[in-house]
Amino acid sequence: MQIYFIIATIDGRENNLDKLIKSIFSNFSYTSKKLIIIKQSINSKPVISNFINFIDVIYINKFGASNARNIGLDYLYRNFIVQNKDLITFPDDDCYYNFSFSKILLDNLNEFDIIFGDIRDPNDQFRMGSEVYFHRSFKFSFVYINCPSFFIKSENIKNIRFDNLFGPGAKYFAAEETKFLFDISLNNTNIKSLYNKQIKIFHPYEKFNPDKNYNYSFAQGKLFKIILSKLSFIQIISFAVIILRPFAGFIFSYNNKKREYYKTRLNGIKNGFLS
């Protein structure tokens, strides 16, 4: 089995990227690896790594994480003989791996098409994002999956690409993975997924940034509006649980900072949906 890591990055994040690269080669010892790094750069600063033979770097001057990942996918299928069961993943350039879960991937590869886990804070105290309630139903669980947390068989995404309207650097700041995975679910209704908490990807945690919080929520509301007509009733409920949680948080929270967080989330989702 081969795992292809498609990584979008920008200037000024070289230290984060180096940490990610080292963590990949430390924690995926059971498998063959190939890194495709798409550097959105004006200065074209080189990517320095001790593993350069396993890394291909593409320099582009157009910004946007979804666009960069699409360029990486096109490059992958154009330049490599990719087997149907090879895995593809899209780690953020500032995340890293600190647990080896290669065996989990290998043991479940024959049965499942997509395997995903948790994005964790650096101290491994909590999961970022909503709890996963459907551990083996991709149709319902795609809304709970963060971009760096999933590994998907190549055969499921050969003709699927990220929507360039969503994601960092795009018109809508986030939710690119949700749109991507939703498109996959439409393309293959029989796709099988597995959620495993032992799969941990670590990511810096920013407690509360009002602008980021609003923009992320706006993107979620906008995406919900775009795909609403294509969702089944159960999927609508599943999606609604996530985007309506801030309402419950605002009503029942007695902490002013938390209430402000939930209020910002609600405004972002509402304005995104109505836009």
Buried (B, 14 or more C-beta within 10 A) or exposed (E): BBBBBBBBBBEEBBEBBBBBBBBBBEBBEBBEBBBBBBBBBEEEEEBEBEEEEBBBBBBBEEBBBBBBBBBBBEBBBEEBEBEEEBBBBBBBBBBBBEBEBBEBBEEBBEEBBBBBBBBBEEEEEEBBBBEBEBBEBBBBBBBBBBBBBBBBBBBBBEEBBBBBBBBBBBEBBBBBBBBBBBBBBEEBEEBBBBBBEEBBBBBEEEEEEEEBBBBBBBBBBBBBEBBEEEBEEEBEEBBBBBBEBBBEBBEEBEEEEBBBBBBBBBBBBBBBBEE
